[in-house]
Amino acid sequence: MPTPKPIYIGQTPQLLVDNHVIEYVNFVTRVMHTPVKHPDNPIVKTDKPWEITSYFRTNTWNVHWDERESIYKLWYEDMGWDYDEFMRLERSGEGRKEEEVAAIASYDASIDNRLLYAQSEDGITWTKPELDYRTVDGRKTNICFGNKEDGRIHACTILKDPFEDDDSQRYKAIYWNAFTGLEDSRISAAYSADGRSWTRYVKPFTIGQMSDRQLGDVIILTADEQTGMYHLDTRARAMQEPPMSPKHARVPGWGPAHFPHDPWRMAKRRVFSSTSYDITKWPVLSEMLVPDDTDDVLDDEFYGLVRFRMGDLWLGLMPIFHRTYNTVDLHLLHSRDGFRWDRVNRGVPFIATSADGWDRFMAETCSQPIFLDDEIRIYYAGSDLHHDWWMFGEPEGLDVPEARPGWNGGQTGLGVATLRPEGFVSLTTDAREGVMGTHTVIGTGTTLVVNAACADKGFMAVELTDADDNVVPGYERSSCDTFTGDSTTHVVSWEGRPELPANVVANGIKARFYSRYCDLYSFKIA
């Protein structure tokens, strides 16, 4: 069997989410760590008189840290939904098409989507500053985008652009825009210096050669600082409009039937992607993440994807919609190329709904994590409402509390959960000693740094070999200063000596991590 080429890692941390640097393991398992939810959740919820239907969903909000102003910034949608008018239209049948399976026309005629702004010094306690953009009942509000001149602002994704040299365009937005309703809806883009006031781009937003609405209502914009490109992870407009036979059975409810044996009738929510150097001009979308009809229990749907780089790989957070139960939870993915993805601990949520609380029916995100020195913050939307039972259950005649006339018992909100740095996944050992051996790696540093945590009676020791598995003299396991603590930056040493053997490192080195009752999150040569 040919010897694998050494893997160049430089000084990049090697997260152990996949098997890229792993040659072998024995009595080692991979554990996905779930973020710890903040005890004060929800940290943002409806509490202003002009907030009609605050709507924290995928994707209707974003959180960014603004290093210039030293504050956290939040943008979130208010649907401005007049539910009484919606039900009046439903009862009257005005504008309702006979073939509709959901109350689309009545819904569209009774909403007034707008974007609101909040800010925080610590990311936990938020204020909603009153701005000059739009007043309600003669009072200033924190509405920052969405009025008669700018139209409705729905599914707005906001990027703090790392590539922009023009300070007036530091923030970028892409959103579903409409002035009268579905018939004139489009995808638009805007820019802002500070995120508090917005200017629409004059040039049209295009996908391929087309400027009409090509996207669905999940639009997530991110930037890749390694390539200088923007990523758009979204929905295609027609993805839930498969050809239907008038002879097929129909039932009330939101969305068409799915045909598991016919790919041309794929009606599930799924993720499409495109990349560009211009946020207003995109190549045609490529289908990227598609639910499997066997592994994803027939009715699970992929709601969206927010991607981010960690070390030399991509991680992604993907809400999964369990359509029959009308709930949403959040799952962790990884990728080496940003297009082909695998799920971590498939079927197990990264952030789950709670048993009984503000996020008991939906937990999801559309915003990249914020990386601090001592923790990773994952802001997420939660709800004690089901996905759409509270919206369309009453006209459908659904027998659930949310669909009963006069019910007003829940809302969506914003929460936050935290992980240790690089703490998404660990290689974990238990009562029996385990070992993980790496492939040959080439680094550019002089020490081996690990992010690891040992439990009571736990330990870790490291042995180094050359590319031919010969133990490097002086770097035997017996010479290693055993680690028994918890550190994100522990420097491994051998009889008090942390320096790595320079001649071996330059040609490629292997590491053997021996441990018991220990979590190894990452290592690097730095």
C-alpha positions in Angstrom: 0.0 0.0 0.0 1.6 3.4 -1.0 2.5 5.8 1.8 0.1 8.7 1.9 1.6 12.1 1.2 2.2 14.3 4.3 -0.7 16.7 5.1 0.5 20.3 5.3 -1.2 22.0 8.3 1.1 25.0 8.9 -0.1 26.4 12.1 -3.8 25.8 11.5 -5.8 24.1 14.3 -6.9 20.7 13.3 -10.5 20.3 14.5 -11.4 16.6 14.7 -14.9 16.9 13.1 -13.9 14.6 10.3 -11.1 12.0 9.7 -8.9 14.2 7.6 -5.8 13.9 9.8 -6.7 10.7 11.6 -4.8 7.5 10.6 -6.3 5.2 13.2 -8.1 5.1 16.5 -8.7 2.5 19.2 -11.2 2.9 22.0 -11.9 6.4 20.9 -15.3 7.9 19.9 -16.3 11.2 18.4 -18.7 13.3 20.5 -20.7 16.3 19.3 -21.0 18.9 22.0 -24.2 20.8 22.4 -24.1 24.5 23.3 -25.2 25.6 26.7 -28.3 27.7 26.5 -28.2 31.0 28.4 -30.4 31.0 31.5 -31.9 34.4 30.6 -33.2 33.2 27.2 -35.0 34.6 25.3 -32.8 37.6 25.4 -34.9 39.5 22.8 -38.6 39.2 22.4 -41.6 41.4 21.6 -41.9 44.3 24.1 -42.6 47.4 22.1 -46.1 48.7 21.2 -45.2 48.9 17.5 -44.0 45.3 17.4 -47.0 43.5 15.9 -45.5 40.1 15.1 -41.8 39.9 15.8 -40.6 37.0 13.7 -37.3 35.2 14.6 -37.0 32.5 12.0 -34.7 31.2 9.3 -34.0 33.7 7.9 -35.4 36.8 9.3 -32.6 38.1 11.6 -28.8 38.5 12.0 -26.4 39.3 14.8 -23.0 40.9 14.1 -20.2 42.3 16.3 -19.3 45.8 15.1 -15.6 46.3 16.2 -15.6 50.0 15.2 -18.5 50.8 17.6 -17.7 48.0 20.0 -21.3 46.9 20.1 -23.3 43.9 19.0 -26.0 44.7 16.4 -29.2 42.8 15.7 -31.6 43.1 12.8 -34.9 41.2 13.0 -38.2 41.1 11.1 -41.6 42.1 12.2 -44.3 40.5 10.0 -46.7 43.4 10.7 -49.4 40.8 10.4 -53.1 41.8 10.8 -54.4 38.4 11.8 -58.0 39.7 12.1 -57.9 41.0 8.6 -56.4 37.7 7.5 -59.3 35.7 9.0 -61.8 38.2 7.5 -60.4 37.6 4.1 -60.4 33.8 4.7 -64.0 33.8 5.7 -65.0 36.0 2.8 -63.0 34.1 0.2 -61.7 37.3 -1.3 -58.9 36.7 -3.7 -58.7 33.0 -2.8 -57.9 30.7 -5.7 -59.9 27.5 -5.7 -56.9 25.3 -6.2 -54.9 26.8 -3.3 -54.0 24.4 -0.5 -52.9 27.2 1.9 -54.2 30.7 2.6 -51.5 32.5 0.5 -53.6 35.3 -0.9 -55.2 36.3 2.4 -51.8 36.1 4.1 -50.1 38.2 1.5 -52.9 40.9 1.7 -52.6 41.2 5.5 -48.8 41.5 6.2 -46.5 44.5 6.3 -43.0 43.1 6.7 -40.4 45.5 8.1 -36.8 45.2 9.5 -36.1 46.4 13.1 -32.7 47.2 14.7 -31.4 46.5 18.2 -28.0 46.8 19.9 -26.1 45.6 22.9 -22.8 46.2 24.7 -22.5 42.6 26.0 -24.6 40.7 23.5 -27.0 39.6 26.3 -28.9 42.8 27.3 -30.4 44.5 24.3 -31.8 48.0 23.6 -34.1 49.0 20.8 -33.1 52.6 19.8 -35.8 54.8 18.4 -34.8 55.9 14.9 -36.1 58.6 12.6 -36.9 56.2 9.7 -40.5 55.2 10.5 -43.0 56.4 13.1 -46.0 54.6 14.4 -48.8 56.6 16.0 -46.6 59.6 16.0 -43.7 57.9 17.9 -40.3 57.0 16.7 -39.5 53.3 16.4 -36.6 51.0 15.9 -37.8 50.1 12.4 -34.9 50.7 10.1 -36.0 49.4 6.7 -39.5 48.9 5.2 -42.1 51.5 4.4 -44.1 52.8 1.4 -41.0 54.0 -0.4 -38.8 50.9 0.2 -41.6 48.3 0.2 -41.9 45.3 2.4 -38.7 43.8 3.7 -38.9 40.0 4.2 -36.3 37.3 4.8 -33.5 39.9 5.0 -30.0 38.6 5.3 -27.3 41.0 6.5 -23.6 40.8 6.0 -20.9 43.0 7.6 -18.7 43.0 4.4 -15.0 42.3 5.1 -14.1 43.2 1.5 -15.7 46.6 1.2 -13.5 49.7 1.1 -16.3 52.2 0.9 -17.4 53.0 4.5 -20.9 53.9 3.3 -21.4 50.3 2.2 -19.9 48.3 5.2 -23.2 46.4 5.6 -25.0 44.6 2.8 -28.5 43.2 2.7 -30.3 40.9 0.3 -34.1 40.5 0.9 -37.5 39.6 -0.5 -39.0 42.9 -1.6 -42.6 43.7 -2.5 -44.7 46.8 -2.8 -48.2 45.5 -3.5 -47.9 41.8 -3.0 -46.7 38.5 -4.6 -47.4 39.8 -8.1 -44.6 42.4 -7.9 -42.3 40.6 -5.4 -38.6 40.6 -6.3 -35.2 40.0 -4.7 -33.4 43.3 -3.9 -30.2 44.4 -2.3 -29.2 47.4 -0.2 -26.2 48.8 1.7 -25.6 50.8 4.8 -22.7 52.4 6.7 -23.9 51.4 10.1 -26.9 49.1 9.7 -29.3 51.8 11.0 -30.2 53.4 7.7 -30.3 51.7 4.3 -30.1 52.6 0.7 -31.4 50.3 -2.1 -29.0 49.4 -4.9 -30.2 50.9 -8.2 -28.9 48.0 -10.4 -31.2 44.9 -10.4 -30.4 41.7 -8.5 -29.8 38.9 -10.9 -29.5 35.1 -10.8 -28.0 34.0 -14.1 -29.5 36.3 -16.7 -32.8 36.7 -14.9 -33.8 39.6 -12.7 -37.2 38.4 -11.6 -37.6 36.6 -8.3 -35.5 33.5 -8.5 -35.1 32.8 -4.8 -37.4 31.5 -2.2 -37.9 32.9 1.3 -34.7 31.7 2.9 -31.6 33.8 1.8 -28.3 33.5 3.7 -25.4 35.7 2.6 -21.9 35.1 3.9 -18.3 36.0 2.9 -15.3 33.7 2.5 -12.2 35.7 3.5 -9.9 33.1 2.1 -11.2 33.4 -1.5 -12.7 36.9 -1.5 -16.0 35.5 -2.6 -19.6 35.8 -1.4 -21.7 32.7 -0.7 -25.4 32.6 -1.2 -27.2 29.6 0.5 -30.8 29.8 -0.3 -33.9 28.3 -1.9 -34.9 28.2 -5.5 -38.2 29.8 -6.2 -39.9 26.8 -7.9 -38.4 24.1 -5.6 -41.8 23.4 -4.0 -43.9 23.6 -7.2 -43.7 20.1 -8.7 -46.1 19.1 -11.5 -49.3 17.7 -9.9 -52.0 15.6 -11.4 -55.6 16.9 -10.7 -56.5 13.3 -10.0 -54.2 13.0 -7.0 -55.5 13.4 -3.5 -55.2 16.7 -1.8 -55.4 17.7 1.9 -55.5 21.1 3.6 -52.1 22.4 4.8 -49.0 24.3 3.8 -47.2 22.8 0.9 -47.6 20.2 -1.9 -47.3 16.4 -1.8 -43.9 14.7 -2.1 -43.1 11.8 -4.4 -40.2 9.8 -3.0 -39.6 7.8 -6.2 -39.8 10.7 -8.6 -36.9 13.2 -8.4 -38.7 15.5 -10.8 -41.4 15.9 -8.2 -39.1 16.7 -5.3 -41.2 19.0 -3.2 -39.1 19.2 -0.1 -37.3 22.3 1.2 -33.6 22.0 0.4 -30.6 24.2 0.0 -29.3 25.7 -3.2 -26.0 27.6 -3.5 -24.1 30.1 -5.6 -20.9 32.1 -5.3 -20.0 35.5 -6.6 -17.7 38.5 -6.3 -20.7 40.9 -6.7 -23.7 40.6 -4.3 -26.1 41.8 -6.9 -25.0 39.5 -9.7 -25.0 35.7 -9.2 -24.5 32.6 -11.4 -27.4 30.2 -11.5 -28.1 28.2 -8.4 -26.8 24.7 -7.8 -28.7 22.2 -5.7 -26.5 21.4 -2.8 -28.3 19.8 0.2 -31.2 17.4 -0.4 -33.0 15.3 2.2 -32.8 11.6 1.8 -36.2 9.9 1.6 -34.9 6.9 3.7 -32.5 8.4 6.2 -34.5 11.6 6.7 -37.7 9.8 7.7 -39.7 10.7 4.5 -40.9 14.1 5.6 -37.8 15.9 7.0 -36.9 19.1 5.1 -33.7 21.1 5.0 -34.6 24.6 5.9 -31.4 26.6 5.2 -27.7 26.7 5.9 -25.4 29.2 7.5 -21.7 28.4 6.8 -18.4 29.5 8.4 -14.8 28.4 8.3 -13.1 26.7 11.2 -9.4 26.0 10.6 -9.1 24.4 7.2 -12.7 23.1 6.9 -16.2 24.4 6.7 -18.8 24.0 9.3 -22.5 24.6 8.7 -25.6 25.0 10.9 -28.7 23.6 9.2 -32.3 23.8 10.6 -34.3 20.7 9.8 -38.1 21.0 9.5 -40.0 17.9 10.7 -43.0 18.6 8.6 -45.6 16.3 10.1 -44.8 17.3 13.7 -44.4 21.0 12.5 -41.2 21.5 14.5 -37.7 22.6 13.7 -34.3 21.8 15.3 -30.7 22.7 14.4 -28.0 20.3 13.1 -24.2 20.5 12.6 -22.6 19.8 9.2 -19.0 19.8 8.0 -17.4 20.0 4.5 -13.9 20.2 3.0 -14.9 22.0 -0.2 -18.0 24.0 0.9 -20.3 22.1 -1.4 -20.3 18.5 -0.4 -21.5 18.2 3.2 -21.8 15.6 5.9 -23.8 15.7 9.1 -22.1 15.3 12.4 -23.9 12.7 14.5 -26.6 12.4 12.0 -30.2 12.5 13.4 -29.1 14.2 16.7 -29.8 17.9 17.0 -26.9 20.3 17.7 -29.4 22.6 19.4 -32.6 20.8 20.3 -35.9 22.2 21.2 -36.6 22.2 25.0 -39.0 19.9 26.7 -41.1 22.8 28.0 -40.1 26.4 27.5 -39.8 29.4 25.1 -38.1 27.2 22.4 -40.0 24.0 22.8 -41.2 23.8 19.2 -38.5 25.5 17.1 -34.7 26.1 17.6 -32.8 27.3 14.6 -30.3 29.8 13.3 -29.4 31.8 10.2 -26.6 33.8 11.7 -22.9 32.9 11.9 -21.5 32.2 15.4 -19.5 35.0 17.1 -16.1 33.9 18.2 -14.8 35.4 21.4 -11.5 34.6 23.2 -13.1 32.4 25.8 -16.3 31.1 24.1 -18.2 30.6 20.9 -21.6 32.3 20.9 -24.4 30.8 18.8 -27.4 33.1 18.6 -30.5 31.2 17.7 -34.2 31.7 17.2 -36.7 29.8 19.4 -40.4 29.5 19.5 -43.2 28.1 21.6 -45.3 28.1 18.4 -45.3 25.4 15.8 -43.9 26.2 12.4 -47.2 27.1 10.7 -50.1 25.7 12.9 -50.4 29.1 14.5 -50.6 30.8 11.1 -52.9 28.7 9.0 -54.4 26.2 11.5 -57.6 28.2 12.2 -58.8 28.5 8.6 -57.7 24.9 8.0 -59.8 23.8 11.0 -56.8 22.2 12.7 -57.6 20.8 16.2 -54.7 22.3 18.1 -54.6 25.1 20.7 -52.7 27.5 18.4 -55.5 27.2 15.8 -58.4 28.1 18.1 -60.1 31.5 17.7 -58.7 34.1 20.1 -55.6 32.1 21.1 -52.6 34.3 21.6 -50.3 32.3 23.7 -46.8 32.2 22.1 -44.2 34.1 20.2 -40.8 33.7 18.6 -37.7 35.2 20.2 -33.9 35.3 20.2 -31.7 33.2 22.4 -28.0 32.5 22.8 -26.0 29.3 23.6 -22.2 28.9 24.1 -19.4 26.5 23.5 -15.8 26.4 24.5 -13.4 27.6 21.8 -13.2 25.0 19.0 -15.6 23.0 21.1 -18.0 21.6 18.4 -16.6 18.1 18.5 -14.1 16.1 20.4 -12.4 12.7 20.2 -13.3 11.2 23.5 -12.1 8.3 25.6 -13.6 6.6 28.6 -12.6 4.0 31.2 -10.4 2.0 28.8 -7.3 3.8 27.6 -7.6 4.8 23.9 -5.2 6.1 21.3 -5.6 8.3 18.2 -2.7 8.3 15.7 -2.4 11.0 13.1 -1.3 10.9 9.5 2.0 12.4 8.7 1.6 16.2 9.0 4.0 19.1 8.3 3.7 22.1 10.5 5.5 25.4 10.6 5.5 26.0 14.4 7.8 24.8 17.1 5.4 23.4 19.7 2.4 21.1 19.9 -0.7 22.8 21.3 -3.8 20.9 22.3 -7.3 22.0 23.2 -8.4 19.2 25.6 -10.3 18.5 28.8 -9.6 15.7 31.2 -12.2 14.5 33.7 -11.5 13.1 37.1 -8.9 10.4 36.8 -8.4 11.4 33.2 -5.1 12.0 31.4 -3.5 12.6 28.1 0.1 11.8 26.9 1.6 12.3 23.4 4.2 10.3 21.6 5.9 11.5 18.4 7.1 9.4 15.5 8.6 10.1 12.1 6.7 9.3 8.8 7.8 5.6 9.1 6.4 5.2 12.6 9.8 5.2 14.3 9.5 6.8 17.7 11.5 10.0 17.9 14.1 9.7 20.7 13.2 11.9 23.6 9.6 12.1 22.5 8.4 8.7 23.8 5.2 8.4 25.7 7.1 7.6 28.8 8.9 11.0 28.5 5.8 13.0 28.0 4.7 15.3 30.8 1.2 13.9 31.4 -1.7 16.3 31.0 -4.6 16.0 33.5 -6.2 19.4 33.3 -8.6 21.4 31.1 -7.1 23.9 28.7 -7.8 25.4 25.3 -4.0 26.1 24.7 -2.0 23.4 26.5 1.6 23.1 25.2 2.7 19.5 25.3 6.2 18.9 26.8 8.5 16.0 27.2 10.6 16.1 30.5 9.9 19.8 30.6 10.9 20.4 27.0 8.1 21.8 24.8 10.2 22.3 21.6 9.5 19.9 18.8 12.3 18.2 16.9 12.9 20.6 14.1 14.4 18.2 11.6 11.6 15.7 12.0 8.8 18.3 11.9 10.2 19.7 8.6 10.0 16.3 6.9 6.7 15.3 8.5 5.7 14.0 11.9 3.1 11.8 13.4 1.5 12.2 16.8 0.0 9.4 19.0 -2.5 10.8 21.5 -3.0 8.3 24.4 -5.8 9.2 26.9 -8.4 8.1 29.3 -11.5 10.1 30.4 -10.5 12.8 28.1 -11.9 15.1 25.3 -9.5 16.2 22.6 -11.0 19.1 20.6 -8.1 20.1 18.4 -4.4 20.3 18.1 -1.9 22.5 16.1 1.8 22.9 15.6 2.3 26.6 16.5 
